[in-house]
């Protein structure tokens, strides 16, 4: 529209699980996979904000119990659209996928660096590289929209490989450690992988031995740290 330097937002974004009206059946695994792809691809193609519709699922939205807005939540309500009744207040897989994604690519966590050699959208393969803002280490997220694809990489140190779509509804992720060297494996549709350097913990020596006493002034109790 001729405007310059404006942000682009997607304000009611999402996809469903199970089968609302006029929509194909999707599993909770497919919903979680789609959430990851939608955030990653859109953010790396110019979108500034994406608001998922919604956190808690609508219940009979607008008087239409089988409408799509009753099937898009990160947390389900156990009603309508073929959703099992025992999934009331049910935390879906896409909740945990959103959580691990935010922990790694929120704007205060990492910045987009570019695409990887695996990235070829015409061939249905996607690979995006990021830089951790705290450690300056690089990590990548990749997937295929094909039934399967071969992935090859040469690592110079130990890395963690995490499927960001949990294998259960408790938020557990399939994780493996890859040692330095060449690795070849097959990835499948609805698997979204995070590849990052193995975490290391640095314990700094405490050189300040001055105790802190609070509150000051105190009435009944003091705390010493």
Phi and psi restraints in degrees (value plus and minus 20) as a CYANA .aco file:
   2 UNK   PHI      69.7   109.7
   2 UNK   PSI     -21.2    18.8
   3 UNK   PHI     -98.0   -58.0
   3 UNK   PSI     127.9   167.9
   4 UNK   PHI    -134.4   -94.4
   4 UNK   PSI     125.9   165.9
   5 UNK   PHI      36.0    76.0
   5 UNK   PSI      24.9    64.9
   6 UNK   PHI    -130.4   -90.4
   6 UNK   PSI     130.4   170.4
   7 UNK   PHI    -101.6   -61.6
   7 UNK   PSI     131.3   171.3
   8 UNK   PHI    -134.2   -94.2
   8 UNK   PSI     102.9   142.9
   9 UNK   PHI    -137.5   -97.5
   9 UNK   PSI     126.6   166.6
  10 UNK   PHI    -132.5   -92.5
  10 UNK   PSI      89.3   129.3
  11 UNK   PHI    -113.3   -73.3
  11 UNK   PSI     -42.8    -2.8
  12 UNK   PHI    -154.6  -114.6
  12 UNK   PSI      57.1    97.1
  13 UNK   PHI    -128.6   -88.6
  13 UNK   PSI     125.2   165.2
  14 UNK   PHI     148.2   188.2
  14 UNK   PSI     156.2   196.2
  15 UNK   PHI    -165.9  -125.9
  15 UNK   PSI     141.5   181.5
  16 UNK   PHI    -117.4   -77.4
  16 UNK   PSI     153.3   193.3
  17 UNK   PHI    -147.6  -107.6
  17 UNK   PSI     145.8   185.8
  18 UNK   PHI      42.3    82.3
  18 UNK   PSI    -158.9  -118.9
  19 UNK   PHI    -165.6  -125.6
  19 UNK   PSI      65.2   105.2
  20 UNK   PHI     -93.7   -53.7
  20 UNK   PSI     158.6   198.6
  21 UNK   PHI     -75.9   -35.9
  21 UNK   PSI     119.2   159.2
  22 UNK   PHI      35.0    75.0
  22 UNK   PSI      12.2    52.2
  23 UNK   PHI    -156.4  -116.4
  23 UNK   PSI     127.3   167.3
  24 UNK   PHI     -92.4   -52.4
  24 UNK   PSI     135.1   175.1
  25 UNK   PHI     -86.1   -46.1
  25 UNK   PSI     115.2   155.2
  26 UNK   PHI    -153.6  -113.6
  26 UNK   PSI     119.4   159.4
  27 UNK   PHI    -100.9   -60.9
  27 UNK   PSI     148.5   188.5
  28 UNK   PHI     -88.2   -48.2
  28 UNK   PSI     -44.3    -4.3
  29 UNK   PHI     -88.8   -48.8
  29 UNK   PSI     -64.4   -24.4
  30 UNK   PHI     -84.8   -44.8
  30 UNK   PSI     -56.4   -16.4
  31 UNK   PHI     -84.1   -44.1
  31 UNK   PSI     -64.4   -24.4
  32 UNK   PHI     -84.6   -44.6
  32 UNK   PSI     -62.2   -22.2
  33 UNK   PHI     -81.3   -41.3
  33 UNK   PSI     -63.0   -23.0
  34 UNK   PHI     -85.0   -45.0
  34 UNK   PSI     -58.9   -18.9
  35 UNK   PHI     -78.2   -38.2
  35 UNK   PSI     -67.6   -27.6
  36 UNK   PHI     -81.5   -41.5
  36 UNK   PSI     -66.3   -26.3
  37 UNK   PHI     -82.4   -42.4
  37 UNK   PSI     -60.9   -20.9
  38 UNK   PHI     -84.6   -44.6
  38 UNK   PSI     -64.2   -24.2
  39 UNK   PHI     -86.8   -46.8
  39 UNK   PSI     -70.1   -30.1
  40 UNK   PHI     -84.8   -44.8
  40 UNK   PSI     -70.5   -30.5
  41 UNK   PHI     -84.8   -44.8
  41 UNK   PSI     -66.0   -26.0
  42 UNK   PHI     -85.1   -45.1
  42 UNK   PSI     -64.3   -24.3
  43 UNK   PHI     -81.5   -41.5
  43 UNK   PSI     -57.0   -17.0
  44 UNK   PHI    -105.6   -65.6
  44 UNK   PSI     -15.2    24.8
  45 UNK   PHI    -144.3  -104.3
  45 UNK   PSI       7.0    47.0
  46 UNK   PHI      86.4   126.4
  46 UNK   PSI     -28.8    11.2
  47 UNK   PHI     -92.8   -52.8
  47 UNK   PSI     118.3   158.3
  48 UNK   PHI    -114.5   -74.5
  48 UNK   PSI     -58.6   -18.6
  49 UNK   PHI    -161.4  -121.4
  49 UNK   PSI     124.0   164.0
  50 UNK   PHI    -154.2  -114.2
  50 UNK   PSI      99.3   139.3
  51 UNK   PHI    -123.4   -83.4
  51 UNK   PSI      95.6   135.6
  52 UNK   PHI     -95.1   -55.1
  52 UNK   PSI     121.5   161.5
  53 UNK   PHI    -133.2   -93.2
  53 UNK   PSI      74.4   114.4
  54 UNK   PHI    -172.5  -132.5
  54 UNK   PSI    -199.6  -159.6
  55 UNK   PHI     -90.5   -50.5
  55 UNK   PSI     -86.1   -46.1
  56 UNK   PHI    -108.4   -68.4
  56 UNK   PSI     116.2   156.2
  57 UNK   PHI     -89.4   -49.4
  57 UNK   PSI     120.3   160.3
  58 UNK   PHI     -83.6   -43.6
  58 UNK   PSI     133.1   173.1
  59 UNK   PHI    -141.8  -101.8
  59 UNK   PSI      84.6   124.6
  60 UNK   PHI      44.4    84.4
  60 UNK   PSI      26.1    66.1
  61 UNK   PHI     -76.5   -36.5
  61 UNK   PSI     109.8   149.8
  62 UNK   PHI      35.1    75.1
  62 UNK   PSI      11.1    51.1
  63 UNK   PHI      54.1    94.1
  63 UNK   PSI      -8.6    31.4
  64 UNK   PHI    -135.5   -95.5
  64 UNK   PSI      75.0   115.0
  65 UNK   PHI     -87.4   -47.4
  65 UNK   PSI     -37.2     2.8
  66 UNK   PHI    -128.9   -88.9
  66 UNK   PSI      -6.1    33.9
  67 UNK   PHI     -93.1   -53.1
  67 UNK   PSI     139.7   179.7
  68 UNK   PHI     -85.9   -45.9
  68 UNK   PSI     -45.8    -5.8
  69 UNK   PHI     -91.4   -51.4
  69 UNK   PSI     -28.5    11.5
  70 UNK   PHI    -110.0   -70.0
  70 UNK   PSI     -12.5    27.5
  71 UNK   PHI    -157.9  -117.9
  71 UNK   PSI       0.1    40.1
  72 UNK   PHI    -133.1   -93.1
  72 UNK   PSI     -18.3    21.7
  73 UNK   PHI     -93.3   -53.3
  73 UNK   PSI     135.8   175.8
  74 UNK   PHI     -93.7   -53.7
  74 UNK   PSI     -44.5    -4.5
  75 UNK   PHI    -144.8  -104.8
  75 UNK   PSI     104.6   144.6
  76 UNK   PHI    -107.5   -67.5
  76 UNK   PSI     148.6   188.6
  77 UNK   PHI    -137.6   -97.6
  77 UNK   PSI     -16.7    23.3
  78 UNK   PHI      51.2    91.2
  78 UNK   PSI       2.1    42.1
  79 UNK   PHI    -159.8  -119.8
  79 UNK   PSI     127.3   167.3
  80 UNK   PHI      48.9    88.9
  80 UNK   PSI     146.7   186.7
  81 UNK   PHI      38.0    78.0
  81 UNK   PSI       2.5    42.5
  82 UNK   PHI      61.4   101.4
  82 UNK   PSI     -10.8    29.2
  83 UNK   PHI     -94.7   -54.7
  83 UNK   PSI     112.6   152.6
  84 UNK   PHI     -78.9   -38.9
  84 UNK   PSI     117.3   157.3
  85 UNK   PHI     -83.2   -43.2
  85 UNK   PSI     -45.6    -5.6
  86 UNK   PHI    -100.1   -60.1
  86 UNK   PSI     -15.0    25.0
  87 UNK   PHI    -117.4   -77.4
  87 UNK   PSI      12.1    52.1
  88 UNK   PHI     -88.9   -48.9
  88 UNK   PSI     109.5   149.5
  89 UNK   PHI      36.6    76.6
  89 UNK   PSI      16.3    56.3
  90 UNK   PHI    -108.7   -68.7
  90 UNK   PSI     101.8   141.8
  91 UNK   PHI    -101.5   -61.5
  91 UNK   PSI      94.8   134.8
  92 UNK   PHI    -103.6   -63.6
  92 UNK   PSI     149.5   189.5
  93 UNK   PHI     -80.9   -40.9
  93 UNK   PSI     -53.6   -13.6
  94 UNK   PHI     -87.2   -47.2
  94 UNK   PSI     -42.2    -2.2
  95 UNK   PHI     -82.1   -42.1
  95 UNK   PSI     -67.6   -27.6
  96 UNK   PHI     -92.0   -52.0
  96 UNK   PSI     -53.1   -13.1
  97 UNK   PHI     -85.1   -45.1
  97 UNK   PSI     -62.3   -22.3
  98 UNK   PHI     -80.9   -40.9
  98 UNK   PSI     -61.3   -21.3
  99 UNK   PHI     -84.0   -44.0
  99 UNK   PSI     -68.8   -28.8
 100 UNK   PHI     -88.1   -48.1
 100 UNK   PSI     -51.9   -11.9
 101 UNK   PHI     -86.4   -46.4
 101 UNK   PSI     -67.0   -27.0
 102 UNK   PHI     -81.9   -41.9
 102 UNK   PSI     -56.0   -16.0
 103 UNK   PHI     -85.1   -45.1
 103 UNK   PSI     -39.8     0.2
 104 UNK   PHI    -130.7   -90.7
 104 UNK   PSI     -53.5   -13.5
 105 UNK   PHI    -140.4  -100.4
 105 UNK   PSI     -13.7    26.3
 106 UNK   PHI     -73.6   -33.6
 106 UNK   PSI     135.8   175.8
 107 UNK   PHI     -81.7   -41.7
 107 UNK   PSI     -41.0    -1.0
 108 UNK   PHI    -112.7   -72.7
 108 UNK   PSI     -20.2    19.8
 109 UNK   PHI    -124.8   -84.8
 109 UNK   PSI     -61.8   -21.8
 110 UNK   PHI    -175.4  -135.4
 110 UNK   PSI     142.5   182.5
 111 UNK   PHI    -144.9  -104.9
 111 UNK   PSI     127.7   167.7
 112 UNK   PHI     -89.9   -49.9
 112 UNK   PSI     112.3   152.3
 113 UNK   PHI    -126.2   -86.2
 113 UNK   PSI     -58.7   -18.7
 114 UNK   PHI     140.2   180.2
 114 UNK   PSI    -190.5  -150.5
 115 UNK   PHI    -117.4   -77.4
 115 UNK   PSI     137.8   177.8
 116 UNK   PHI    -115.0   -75.0
 116 UNK   PSI     154.4   194.4
 117 UNK   PHI     -86.6   -46.6
 117 UNK   PSI     -39.8     0.2
 118 UNK   PHI     -93.9   -53.9
 118 UNK   PSI     -40.9    -0.9
 119 UNK   PHI     -90.8   -50.8
 119 UNK   PSI     100.0   140.0
 120 UNK   PHI    -176.0  -136.0
 120 UNK   PSI      70.9   110.9
 121 UNK   PHI     -83.7   -43.7
 121 UNK   PSI     -52.9   -12.9
 122 UNK   PHI     -83.6   -43.6
 122 UNK   PSI     -49.6    -9.6
 123 UNK   PHI    -112.8   -72.8
 123 UNK   PSI     -20.6    19.4
 124 UNK   PHI      63.9   103.9
 124 UNK   PSI      -2.6    37.4
 125 UNK   PHI    -135.5   -95.5
 125 UNK   PSI     121.2   161.2
 126 UNK   PHI    -152.5  -112.5
 126 UNK   PSI     113.1   153.1
 127 UNK   PHI    -168.2  -128.2
 127 UNK   PSI     102.7   142.7
 128 UNK   PHI    -143.1  -103.1
 128 UNK   PSI     119.3   159.3
 129 UNK   PHI    -132.6   -92.6
 129 UNK   PSI     121.2   161.2
 130 UNK   PHI    -149.3  -109.3
 130 UNK   PSI     141.8   181.8
 131 UNK   PHI    -140.8  -100.8
 131 UNK   PSI     105.8   145.8
 132 UNK   PHI     -87.0   -47.0
 132 UNK   PSI     105.6   145.6
 133 UNK   PHI     -93.8   -53.8
 133 UNK   PSI     -39.2     0.8
 134 UNK   PHI    -110.6   -70.6
 134 UNK   PSI     -59.1   -19.1
 135 UNK   PHI    -126.7   -86.7
 135 UNK   PSI     -32.7     7.3
 136 UNK   PHI      48.1    88.1
 136 UNK   PSI     -14.9    25.1
 137 UNK   PHI     -94.9   -54.9
 137 UNK   PSI     131.0   171.0
 138 UNK   PHI    -118.2   -78.2
 138 UNK   PSI     126.4   166.4
 139 UNK   PHI    -163.8  -123.8
 139 UNK   PSI     144.0   184.0
 140 UNK   PHI    -154.6  -114.6
 140 UNK   PSI     136.7   176.7
 141 UNK   PHI    -149.2  -109.2
 141 UNK   PSI     111.4   151.4
 142 UNK   PHI    -168.3  -128.3
 142 UNK   PSI     137.6   177.6
 143 UNK   PHI    -182.3  -142.3
 143 UNK   PSI     152.1   192.1
 144 UNK   PHI    -147.2  -107.2
 144 UNK   PSI     125.2   165.2
 145 UNK   PHI    -113.8   -73.8
 145 UNK   PSI     -20.2    19.8
 146 UNK   PHI    -104.4   -64.4
 146 UNK   PSI     153.7   193.7
 147 UNK   PHI     -79.1   -39.1
 147 UNK   PSI     -57.2   -17.2
 148 UNK   PHI    -181.4  -141.4
 148 UNK   PSI     143.9   183.9
 149 UNK   PHI    -175.0  -135.0
 149 UNK   PSI     127.6   167.6
 150 UNK   PHI    -106.9   -66.9
 150 UNK   PSI     116.0   156.0
 151 UNK   PHI    -143.4  -103.4
 151 UNK   PSI     108.7   148.7
 152 UNK   PHI    -148.6  -108.6
 152 UNK   PSI     117.7   157.7
 153 UNK   PHI    -173.5  -133.5
 153 UNK   PSI     128.4   168.4
 154 UNK   PHI    -132.9   -92.9
 154 UNK   PSI      98.3   138.3
 155 UNK   PHI    -125.4   -85.4
 155 UNK   PSI     121.7   161.7
 156 UNK   PHI    -116.6   -76.6
 156 UNK   PSI     -28.3    11.7
 157 UNK   PHI    -173.3  -133.3
 157 UNK   PSI    -196.7  -156.7
 158 UNK   PHI     -95.6   -55.6
 158 UNK   PSI     118.8   158.8
 159 UNK   PHI    -151.0  -111.0
 159 UNK   PSI     137.8   177.8
 160 UNK   PHI    -122.8   -82.8
 160 UNK   PSI     117.9   157.9
 161 UNK   PHI    -137.9   -97.9
 161 UNK   PSI      97.4   137.4
 162 UNK   PHI    -144.0  -104.0
 162 UNK   PSI     107.0   147.0
 163 UNK   PHI    -101.1   -61.1
 163 UNK   PSI      94.7   134.7
 164 UNK   PHI     -97.2   -57.2
 164 UNK   PSI     -22.4    17.6
 165 UNK   PHI    -117.3   -77.3
 165 UNK   PSI      91.0   131.0
 166 UNK   PHI     -82.4   -42.4
 166 UNK   PSI     130.9   170.9
 167 UNK   PHI    -105.5   -65.5
 167 UNK   PSI     -27.6    12.4
 168 UNK   PHI    -161.8  -121.8
 168 UNK   PSI     159.0   199.0
 169 UNK   PHI    -112.2   -72.2
 169 UNK   PSI      -5.4    34.6
 170 UNK   PHI    -122.4   -82.4
 170 UNK   PSI     -17.7    22.3
 171 UNK   PHI      63.6   103.6
 171 UNK   PSI       4.7    44.7
 172 UNK   PHI    -109.8   -69.8
 172 UNK   PSI     113.2   153.2
 173 UNK   PHI    -130.3   -90.3
 173 UNK   PSI     122.8   162.8
 174 UNK   PHI     -93.4   -53.4
 174 UNK   PSI     100.2   140.2
 175 UNK   PHI    -152.1  -112.1
 175 UNK   PSI     118.6   158.6
 176 UNK   PHI    -161.0  -121.0
 176 UNK   PSI     134.8   174.8
 177 UNK   PHI    -120.8   -80.8
 177 UNK   PSI     110.4   150.4
 178 UNK   PHI    -128.9   -88.9
 178 UNK   PSI     103.5   143.5
 179 UNK   PHI     -98.8   -58.8
 179 UNK   PSI     149.2   189.2
 180 UNK   PHI     -82.2   -42.2
 180 UNK   PSI     126.1   166.1
 181 UNK   PHI     108.6   148.6
 181 UNK   PSI    -189.7  -149.7
 182 UNK   PHI    -108.6   -68.6
 182 UNK   PSI     118.7   158.7
 183 UNK   PHI    -155.6  -115.6
 183 UNK   PSI     118.0   158.0
 184 UNK   PHI    -154.6  -114.6
 184 UNK   PSI     110.6   150.6
 185 UNK   PHI    -175.4  -135.4
 185 UNK   PSI     149.3   189.3
 186 UNK   PHI    -125.6   -85.6
 186 UNK   PSI     112.9   152.9
 187 UNK   PHI    -130.0   -90.0
 187 UNK   PSI     131.3   171.3
 188 UNK   PHI    -141.0  -101.0
 188 UNK   PSI     139.5   179.5
 189 UNK   PHI     -77.8   -37.8
 189 UNK   PSI     127.9   167.9
 190 UNK   PHI      50.8    90.8
 190 UNK   PSI      -8.5    31.5
 191 UNK   PHI    -127.2   -87.2
 191 UNK   PSI     104.1   144.1
 192 UNK   PHI    -138.4   -98.4
 192 UNK   PSI      95.8   135.8
 193 UNK   PHI    -123.7   -83.7
 193 UNK   PSI     119.8   159.8
 194 UNK   PHI    -130.7   -90.7
 194 UNK   PSI     103.8   143.8
 195 UNK   PHI    -138.5   -98.5
 195 UNK   PSI      96.1   136.1
 196 UNK   PHI    -163.8  -123.8
 196 UNK   PSI     138.8   178.8
 197 UNK   PHI     -82.0   -42.0
 197 UNK   PSI     124.2   164.2
 198 UNK   PHI     -78.6   -38.6
 198 UNK   PSI     114.0   154.0
 199 UNK   PHI     -85.4   -45.4
 199 UNK   PSI     120.9   160.9
 200 UNK   PHI    -146.3  -106.3
 200 UNK   PSI     124.6   164.6
 201 UNK   PHI    -130.5   -90.5
 201 UNK   PSI     107.1   147.1
 202 UNK   PHI    -129.7   -89.7
 202 UNK   PSI     103.3   143.3
 203 UNK   PHI    -123.7   -83.7
 203 UNK   PSI      94.9   134.9
 204 UNK   PHI    -107.9   -67.9
 204 UNK   PSI     124.0   164.0
 205 UNK   PHI     -90.7   -50.7
 205 UNK   PSI     116.1   156.1
 206 UNK   PHI    -103.9   -63.9
 206 UNK   PSI      90.1   130.1
 207 UNK   PHI    -117.6   -77.6
 207 UNK   PSI     -24.9    15.1
 208 UNK   PHI    -124.2   -84.2
 208 UNK   PSI      84.1   124.1
 209 UNK   PHI    -118.2   -78.2
 209 UNK   PSI      -7.0    33.0
 210 UNK   PHI     -98.7   -58.7
 210 UNK   PSI      99.8   139.8
 211 UNK   PHI     -90.2   -50.2
 211 UNK   PSI     130.7   170.7
 212 UNK   PHI    -131.7   -91.7
 212 UNK   PSI     104.3   144.3
 213 UNK   PHI    -132.3   -92.3
 213 UNK   PSI     108.3   148.3
 214 UNK   PHI    -170.4  -130.4
 214 UNK   PSI     136.2   176.2
 215 UNK   PHI     -95.9   -55.9
 215 UNK   PSI     147.1   187.1
 216 UNK   PHI    -161.9  -121.9
 216 UNK   PSI      91.9   131.9
 217 UNK   PHI     -98.3   -58.3
 217 UNK   PSI     137.3   177.3
 218 UNK   PHI    -129.2   -89.2
 218 UNK   PSI     138.4   178.4
 219 UNK   PHI    -132.5   -92.5
 219 UNK   PSI     -88.1   -48.1
 220 UNK   PHI    -125.9   -85.9
 220 UNK   PSI     -53.5   -13.5
 221 UNK   PHI    -154.6  -114.6
 221 UNK   PSI     132.7   172.7
 222 UNK   PHI    -149.1  -109.1
 222 UNK   PSI     133.7   173.7
 223 UNK   PHI    -137.0   -97.0
 223 UNK   PSI     117.2   157.2
 224 UNK   PHI    -136.3   -96.3
 224 UNK   PSI     102.8   142.8
